[in-house]
Amino acid sequence: MTNELVYGAYILVWPALTLGVLAVICGAVARDARHCRKSDEDLI
């Protein structure tokens, strides 16, 4: 029983970590886009 809980928790941690990394990347891109819009520069 304990092994099943450990394995289940281990498997469920990865989507949470991936979601966190995706949120950080999206936040950084949004911040860069706002900065470029204010300074009249190209994003790329």
mmCIF file of the N, C-alpha and C atoms, coordinates in Angstrom:
data_MODEL
# 
_entry.id   MODEL 
# 
loop_
_atom_site.group_PDB 
_atom_site.id 
_atom_site.type_symbol 
_atom_site.label_atom_id 
_atom_site.label_alt_id 
_atom_site.label_comp_id 
_atom_site.label_asym_id 
_atom_site.label_entity_id 
_atom_site.label_seq_id 
_atom_site.pdbx_PDB_ins_code 
_atom_site.Cartn_x 
_atom_site.Cartn_y 
_atom_site.Cartn_z 
_atom_site.occupancy 
_atom_site.B_iso_or_equiv 
_atom_site.pdbx_formal_charge 
_atom_site.auth_seq_id 
_atom_site.auth_comp_id 
_atom_site.auth_asym_id 
_atom_site.auth_atom_id 
_atom_site.pdbx_PDB_model_num 
ATOM 1   N N  . MET A 1 1  ? 0.830  -1.205 0.000   1.00 0.00 ? 1  MET A N  1 
ATOM 2   C CA . MET A 1 1  ? 0.000  0.000  0.000   1.00 0.00 ? 1  MET A CA 1 
ATOM 3   C C  . MET A 1 1  ? 0.865  1.256  0.000   1.00 0.00 ? 1  MET A C  1 
ATOM 4   N N  . THR A 1 2  ? 1.895  1.256  0.819   1.00 0.00 ? 2  THR A N  1 
ATOM 5   C CA . THR A 1 2  ? 2.753  2.433  0.916   1.00 0.00 ? 2  THR A CA 1 
ATOM 6   C C  . THR A 1 2  ? 3.500  2.674  -0.386  1.00 0.00 ? 2  THR A C  1 
ATOM 7   N N  . ASN A 1 3  ? 3.974  1.603  -1.017  1.00 0.00 ? 3  ASN A N  1 
ATOM 8   C CA . ASN A 1 3  ? 4.687  1.755  -2.278  1.00 0.00 ? 3  ASN A CA 1 
ATOM 9   C C  . ASN A 1 3  ? 3.785  2.347  -3.350  1.00 0.00 ? 3  ASN A C  1 
ATOM 10  N N  . GLU A 1 4  ? 2.534  1.945  -3.364  1.00 0.00 ? 4  GLU A N  1 
ATOM 11  C CA . GLU A 1 4  ? 1.604  2.483  -4.355  1.00 0.00 ? 4  GLU A CA 1 
ATOM 12  C C  . GLU A 1 4  ? 1.413  3.981  -4.162  1.00 0.00 ? 4  GLU A C  1 
ATOM 13  N N  . LEU A 1 5  ? 1.324  4.417  -2.915  1.00 0.00 ? 5  LEU A N  1 
ATOM 14  C CA . LEU A 1 5  ? 1.167  5.849  -2.646  1.00 0.00 ? 5  LEU A CA 1 
ATOM 15  C C  . LEU A 1 5  ? 2.412  6.627  -3.050  1.00 0.00 ? 5  LEU A C  1 
ATOM 16  N N  . VAL A 1 6  ? 3.575  6.063  -2.779  1.00 0.00 ? 6  VAL A N  1 
ATOM 17  C CA . VAL A 1 6  ? 4.825  6.731  -3.144  1.00 0.00 ? 6  VAL A CA 1 
ATOM 18  C C  . VAL A 1 6  ? 4.947  6.824  -4.657  1.00 0.00 ? 6  VAL A C  1 
ATOM 19  N N  . TYR A 1 7  ? 4.681  5.744  -5.353  1.00 0.00 ? 7  TYR A N  1 
ATOM 20  C CA . TYR A 1 7  ? 4.764  5.762  -6.809  1.00 0.00 ? 7  TYR A CA 1 
ATOM 21  C C  . TYR A 1 7  ? 3.726  6.699  -7.411  1.00 0.00 ? 7  TYR A C  1 
ATOM 22  N N  . GLY A 1 8  ? 2.536  6.682  -6.869  1.00 0.00 ? 8  GLY A N  1 
ATOM 23  C CA . GLY A 1 8  ? 1.488  7.577  -7.357  1.00 0.00 ? 8  GLY A CA 1 
ATOM 24  C C  . GLY A 1 8  ? 1.850  9.032  -7.150  1.00 0.00 ? 8  GLY A C  1 
ATOM 25  N N  . ALA A 1 9  ? 2.378  9.359  -5.982  1.00 0.00 ? 9  ALA A N  1 
ATOM 26  C CA . ALA A 1 9  ? 2.795  10.740 -5.715  1.00 0.00 ? 9  ALA A CA 1 
ATOM 27  C C  . ALA A 1 9  ? 3.938  11.137 -6.636  1.00 0.00 ? 9  ALA A C  1 
ATOM 28  N N  . TYR A 1 10 ? 4.876  10.227 -6.860  1.00 0.00 ? 10 TYR A N  1 
ATOM 29  C CA . TYR A 1 10 ? 6.009  10.508 -7.740  1.00 0.00 ? 10 TYR A CA 1 
ATOM 30  C C  . TYR A 1 10 ? 5.536  10.809 -9.158  1.00 0.00 ? 10 TYR A C  1 
ATOM 31  N N  . ILE A 1 11 ? 4.592  10.032 -9.644  1.00 0.00 ? 11 ILE A N  1 
ATOM 32  C CA . ILE A 1 11 ? 4.072  10.238 -10.996 1.00 0.00 ? 11 ILE A CA 1 
ATOM 33  C C  . ILE A 1 11 ? 3.289  11.540 -11.081 1.00 0.00 ? 11 ILE A C  1 
ATOM 34  N N  . LEU A 1 12 ? 2.536  11.894 -10.047 1.00 0.00 ? 12 LEU A N  1 
ATOM 35  C CA . LEU A 1 12 ? 1.713  13.100 -10.083 1.00 0.00 ? 12 LEU A CA 1 
ATOM 36  C C  . LEU A 1 12 ? 2.513  14.378 -9.864  1.00 0.00 ? 12 LEU A C  1 
ATOM 37  N N  . VAL A 1 13 ? 3.732  14.275 -9.379  1.00 0.00 ? 13 VAL A N  1 
ATOM 38  C CA . VAL A 1 13 ? 4.550  15.469 -9.167  1.00 0.00 ? 13 VAL A CA 1 
ATOM 39  C C  . VAL A 1 13 ? 4.993  16.061 -10.502 1.00 0.00 ? 13 VAL A C  1 
ATOM 40  N N  . TRP A 1 14 ? 5.276  15.242 -11.486 1.00 0.00 ? 14 TRP A N  1 
ATOM 41  C CA . TRP A 1 14 ? 5.816  15.737 -12.749 1.00 0.00 ? 14 TRP A CA 1 
ATOM 42  C C  . TRP A 1 14 ? 4.869  16.671 -13.489 1.00 0.00 ? 14 TRP A C  1 
ATOM 43  N N  . PRO A 1 15 ? 3.578  16.401 -13.590 1.00 0.00 ? 15 PRO A N  1 
ATOM 44  C CA . PRO A 1 15 ? 2.698  17.389 -14.229 1.00 0.00 ? 15 PRO A CA 1 
ATOM 45  C C  . PRO A 1 15 ? 2.668  18.715 -13.476 1.00 0.00 ? 15 PRO A C  1 
ATOM 46  N N  . ALA A 1 16 ? 2.750  18.666 -12.155 1.00 0.00 ? 16 ALA A N  1 
ATOM 47  C CA . ALA A 1 16 ? 2.758  19.903 -11.371 1.00 0.00 ? 16 ALA A CA 1 
ATOM 48  C C  . ALA A 1 16 ? 4.033  20.698 -11.642 1.00 0.00 ? 16 ALA A C  1 
ATOM 49  N N  . LEU A 1 17 ? 5.167  20.029 -11.694 1.00 0.00 ? 17 LEU A N  1 
ATOM 50  C CA . LEU A 1 17 ? 6.420  20.720 -12.003 1.00 0.00 ? 17 LEU A CA 1 
ATOM 51  C C  . LEU A 1 17 ? 6.400  21.299 -13.411 1.00 0.00 ? 17 LEU A C  1 
ATOM 52  N N  . THR A 1 18 ? 5.877  20.541 -14.355 1.00 0.00 ? 18 THR A N  1 
ATOM 53  C CA . THR A 1 18 ? 5.789  21.013 -15.731 1.00 0.00 ? 18 THR A CA 1 
ATOM 54  C C  . THR A 1 18 ? 4.888  22.233 -15.827 1.00 0.00 ? 18 THR A C  1 
ATOM 55  N N  . LEU A 1 19 ? 3.778  22.215 -15.118 1.00 0.00 ? 19 LEU A N  1 
ATOM 56  C CA . LEU A 1 19 ? 2.875  23.361 -15.112 1.00 0.00 ? 19 LEU A CA 1 
ATOM 57  C C  . LEU A 1 19 ? 3.557  24.587 -14.517 1.00 0.00 ? 19 LEU A C  1 
ATOM 58  N N  . GLY A 1 20 ? 4.341  24.400 -13.473 1.00 0.00 ? 20 GLY A N  1 
ATOM 59  C CA . GLY A 1 20 ? 5.075  25.512 -12.874 1.00 0.00 ? 20 GLY A CA 1 
ATOM 60  C C  . GLY A 1 20 ? 6.083  26.115 -13.832 1.00 0.00 ? 20 GLY A C  1 
ATOM 61  N N  . VAL A 1 21 ? 6.832  25.278 -14.531 1.00 0.00 ? 21 VAL A N  1 
ATOM 62  C CA . VAL A 1 21 ? 7.815  25.768 -15.500 1.00 0.00 ? 21 VAL A CA 1 
ATOM 63  C C  . VAL A 1 21 ? 7.117  26.495 -16.639 1.00 0.00 ? 21 VAL A C  1 
ATOM 64  N N  . LEU A 1 22 ? 6.004  25.949 -17.115 1.00 0.00 ? 22 LEU A N  1 
ATOM 65  C CA . LEU A 1 22 ? 5.249  26.598 -18.182 1.00 0.00 ? 22 LEU A CA 1 
ATOM 66  C C  . LEU A 1 22 ? 4.731  27.958 -17.735 1.00 0.00 ? 22 LEU A C  1 
ATOM 67  N N  . ALA A 1 23 ? 4.277  28.068 -16.503 1.00 0.00 ? 23 ALA A N  1 
ATOM 68  C CA . ALA A 1 23 ? 3.789  29.347 -15.980 1.00 0.00 ? 23 ALA A CA 1 
ATOM 69  C C  . ALA A 1 23 ? 4.913  30.369 -15.918 1.00 0.00 ? 23 ALA A C  1 
ATOM 70  N N  . VAL A 1 24 ? 6.104  29.946 -15.510 1.00 0.00 ? 24 VAL A N  1 
ATOM 71  C CA . VAL A 1 24 ? 7.246  30.861 -15.449 1.00 0.00 ? 24 VAL A CA 1 
ATOM 72  C C  . VAL A 1 24 ? 7.617  31.341 -16.848 1.00 0.00 ? 24 VAL A C  1 
ATOM 73  N N  . ILE A 1 25 ? 7.650  30.434 -17.812 1.00 0.00 ? 25 ILE A N  1 
ATOM 74  C CA . ILE A 1 25 ? 7.996  30.805 -19.184 1.00 0.00 ? 25 ILE A CA 1 
ATOM 75  C C  . ILE A 1 25 ? 6.956  31.754 -19.760 1.00 0.00 ? 25 ILE A C  1 
ATOM 76  N N  . CYS A 1 26 ? 5.675  31.456 -19.571 1.00 0.00 ? 26 CYS A N  1 
ATOM 77  C CA . CYS A 1 26 ? 4.608  32.326 -20.090 1.00 0.00 ? 26 CYS A CA 1 
ATOM 78  C C  . CYS A 1 26 ? 4.651  33.698 -19.429 1.00 0.00 ? 26 CYS A C  1 
ATOM 79  N N  . GLY A 1 27 ? 4.923  33.745 -18.151 1.00 0.00 ? 27 GLY A N  1 
ATOM 80  C CA . GLY A 1 27 ? 5.039  35.025 -17.456 1.00 0.00 ? 27 GLY A CA 1 
ATOM 81  C C  . GLY A 1 27 ? 6.192  35.851 -17.989 1.00 0.00 ? 27 GLY A C  1 
ATOM 82  N N  . ALA A 1 28 ? 7.323  35.213 -18.253 1.00 0.00 ? 28 ALA A N  1 
ATOM 83  C CA . ALA A 1 28 ? 8.480  35.924 -18.790 1.00 0.00 ? 28 ALA A CA 1 
ATOM 84  C C  . ALA A 1 28 ? 8.200  36.449 -20.194 1.00 0.00 ? 28 ALA A C  1 
ATOM 85  N N  . VAL A 1 29 ? 7.539  35.660 -21.020 1.00 0.00 ? 29 VAL A N  1 
ATOM 86  C CA . VAL A 1 29 ? 7.211  36.111 -22.377 1.00 0.00 ? 29 VAL A CA 1 
ATOM 87  C C  . VAL A 1 29 ? 6.223  37.266 -22.327 1.00 0.00 ? 29 VAL A C  1 
ATOM 88  N N  . ALA A 1 30 ? 5.235  37.194 -21.446 1.00 0.00 ? 30 ALA A N  1 
ATOM 89  C CA . ALA A 1 30 ? 4.267  38.286 -21.315 1.00 0.00 ? 30 ALA A CA 1 
ATOM 90  C C  . ALA A 1 30 ? 4.954  39.561 -20.846 1.00 0.00 ? 30 ALA A C  1 
ATOM 91  N N  . ARG A 1 31 ? 5.876  39.432 -19.889 1.00 0.00 ? 31 ARG A N  1 
ATOM 92  C CA . ARG A 1 31 ? 6.608  40.604 -19.402 1.00 0.00 ? 31 ARG A CA 1 
ATOM 93  C C  . ARG A 1 31 ? 7.455  41.213 -20.517 1.00 0.00 ? 31 ARG A C  1 
ATOM 94  N N  . ASP A 1 32 ? 8.135  40.368 -21.304 1.00 0.00 ? 32 ASP A N  1 
ATOM 95  C CA . ASP A 1 32 ? 8.932  40.862 -22.425 1.00 0.00 ? 32 ASP A CA 1 
ATOM 96  C C  . ASP A 1 32 ? 8.057  41.523 -23.477 1.00 0.00 ? 32 ASP A C  1 
ATOM 97  N N  . ALA A 1 33 ? 6.884  40.959 -23.740 1.00 0.00 ? 33 ALA A N  1 
ATOM 98  C CA . ALA A 1 33 ? 5.975  41.539 -24.734 1.00 0.00 ? 33 ALA A CA 1 
ATOM 99  C C  . ALA A 1 33 ? 5.491  42.913 -24.285 1.00 0.00 ? 33 ALA A C  1 
ATOM 100 N N  . ARG A 1 34 ? 5.156  43.062 -22.998 1.00 0.00 ? 34 ARG A N  1 
ATOM 101 C CA . ARG A 1 34 ? 4.741  44.373 -22.481 1.00 0.00 ? 34 ARG A CA 1 
ATOM 102 C C  . ARG A 1 34 ? 5.868  45.387 -22.583 1.00 0.00 ? 34 ARG A C  1 
ATOM 103 N N  . HIS A 1 35 ? 7.075  44.960 -22.260 1.00 0.00 ? 35 HIS A N  1 
ATOM 104 C CA . HIS A 1 35 ? 8.221  45.864 -22.336 1.00 0.00 ? 35 HIS A CA 1 
ATOM 105 C C  . HIS A 1 35 ? 8.460  46.309 -23.780 1.00 0.00 ? 35 HIS A C  1 
ATOM 106 N N  . CYS A 1 36 ? 8.376  45.373 -24.716 1.00 0.00 ? 36 CYS A N  1 
ATOM 107 C CA . CYS A 1 36 ? 8.591  45.708 -26.123 1.00 0.00 ? 36 CYS A CA 1 
ATOM 108 C C  . CYS A 1 36 ? 7.492  46.622 -26.641 1.00 0.00 ? 36 CYS A C  1 
ATOM 109 N N  . ARG A 1 37 ? 6.268  46.410 -26.197 1.00 0.00 ? 37 ARG A N  1 
ATOM 110 C CA . ARG A 1 37 ? 5.164  47.256 -26.627 1.00 0.00 ? 37 ARG A CA 1 
ATOM 111 C C  . ARG A 1 37 ? 5.355  48.689 -26.122 1.00 0.00 ? 37 ARG A C  1 
ATOM 112 N N  . LYS A 1 38 ? 5.818  48.833 -24.879 1.00 0.00 ? 38 LYS A N  1 
ATOM 113 C CA . LYS A 1 38 ? 6.035  50.166 -24.308 1.00 0.00 ? 38 LYS A CA 1 
ATOM 114 C C  . LYS A 1 38 ? 7.195  50.889 -24.979 1.00 0.00 ? 38 LYS A C  1 
ATOM 115 N N  . SER A 1 39 ? 8.260  50.164 -25.289 1.00 0.00 ? 39 SER A N  1 
ATOM 116 C CA . SER A 1 39 ? 9.450  50.795 -25.861 1.00 0.00 ? 39 SER A CA 1 
ATOM 117 C C  . SER A 1 39 ? 9.438  50.773 -27.386 1.00 0.00 ? 39 SER A C  1 
ATOM 118 N N  . ASP A 1 40 ? 8.345  50.330 -27.988 1.00 0.00 ? 40 ASP A N  1 
ATOM 119 C CA . ASP A 1 40 ? 8.175  50.298 -29.451 1.00 0.00 ? 40 ASP A CA 1 
ATOM 120 C C  . ASP A 1 40 ? 9.292  49.499 -30.129 1.00 0.00 ? 40 ASP A C  1 
ATOM 121 N N  . GLU A 1 41 ? 9.583  48.331 -29.576 1.00 0.00 ? 41 GLU A N  1 
ATOM 122 C CA . GLU A 1 41 ? 10.578 47.435 -30.153 1.00 0.00 ? 41 GLU A CA 1 
ATOM 123 C C  . GLU A 1 41 ? 9.890  46.158 -30.630 1.00 0.00 ? 41 GLU A C  1 
ATOM 124 N N  . ASP A 1 42 ? 10.605 45.387 -31.435 1.00 0.00 ? 42 ASP A N  1 
ATOM 125 C CA . ASP A 1 42 ? 10.097 44.087 -31.869 1.00 0.00 ? 42 ASP A CA 1 
ATOM 126 C C  . ASP A 1 42 ? 10.360 43.053 -30.781 1.00 0.00 ? 42 ASP A C  1 
ATOM 127 N N  . LEU A 1 43 ? 9.449  42.128 -30.629 1.00 0.00 ? 43 LEU A N  1 
ATOM 128 C CA . LEU A 1 43 ? 9.616  41.068 -29.635 1.00 0.00 ? 43 LEU A CA 1 
ATOM 129 C C  . LEU A 1 43 ? 10.708 40.094 -30.057 1.00 0.00 ? 43 LEU A C  1 
ATOM 130 N N  . ILE A 1 44 ? 10.798 39.836 -31.344 1.00 0.00 ? 44 ILE A N  1 
ATOM 131 C CA . ILE A 1 44 ? 11.806 38.888 -31.841 1.00 0.00 ? 44 ILE A CA 1 
ATOM 132 C C  . ILE A 1 44 ? 12.952 39.652 -32.452 1.00 0.00 ? 44 ILE A C  1 
# 
